[in-house]
Amino acid sequence: MTLTTSLARGVAPATPGTLHARTVTGELSAPPRPGLTLRFGRGEEPDVDLGVGVDDLGVSRQHGELSYRHGLWWLRNTGRQLVRLPRGRMMHLSTEAIPLDTGYTPLFVKGSGYREHLVELYVAGHDDPGPVSRRTAETVSPKIWALDDDERLLLVVLGQRYLLYEEDARPLTYATAAKQLAYLRPDAGWNERRIEHRIEAVRRRLDRAGFRYPLLHDKSEGRPGDNRLLHNLIKGLVESTTLVPPDLDRMEDDTAWPDSAP
């Protein structure tokens, strides 16, 4: 940890641009010094400054680097395997370096098989003490989005596979959902057109409220199918615990339902 100590020496945690990085095998802090480059990977010092995936031969000995220039920390993948960033963004050996935003950025180094190795990065901003221990603080509750009873039932039917936590879950089609809703609420008048309009209204309302995933069509991309936006909606509601597995109790025994396959 000699290098870690020397990088951190004399730099207050609140210095804007200070980089904090850690993995399961080590951590470091580095000042925003132009020209400074830090390397992470499976190798040992002095080839790398931060070890990651040290027992995984799928991780390169020098798998990535962080360089400070033009007032920003820049991340580059130098390894044979991909590096995964938030929102599914991938970096290859040939990918141009990208700047890190102020605050927290997790990245995952692909390893052997299904293994991925977490590297946590934190760039301090102004009046920012950096990552501090909050082990005794109250837990922040997830954002729960408001849904009325009809909307909740509709989304539970459409997203029942997500609530079963199936791998690569996809929503039911509007046609299949209409059949199941007709069985559950025969007097409610659910049909494909009504489902579509109700889902669009929910998407618009939650998008205005700052939903995590895109819910509206991007005009620059033409008009994609609603299935991707519906997937974003249900995925976000499940991840936020707005919809949870006990919500499936809103649906009756499905043994008498029409076939749910789309």
Salt bridges, closest charged atoms under 4 A:
ASP55 OD1 - ARG115 NH2 3.11
ASP56 OD2 - ARG115 NE 3.77
ASP56 OD2 - HIS117 NE2 2.73
GLU65 OE1 - ARG39 NE 3.76
GLU65 OE2 - ARG76 NH2 3.07
GLU116 OE1 - ARG84 NH2 2.77
GLU116 OE2 - LYS110 NZ 2.79
GLU120 OE1 - ARG22 NE 2.90
ASP148 OD2 - ARG198 NH2 2.71
GLU151 OE2 - ARG198 NE 3.71
GLU151 OE2 - ARG205 NH1 3.01
ASP168 OD1 - ARG170 NH1 3.25
GLU200 OE2 - ARG204 NH2 3.19
GLU221 OE1 - ARG228 NH2 3.85
ASP226 OD1 - ARG203 NH2 3.71
ASP226 OD1 - HIS217 NE2 3.11
GLU239 OE1 - ARG212 NH1 3.45
ASP247 OD2 - ARG152 NH1 3.30
ASP247 OD1 - ARG250 NE 3.55
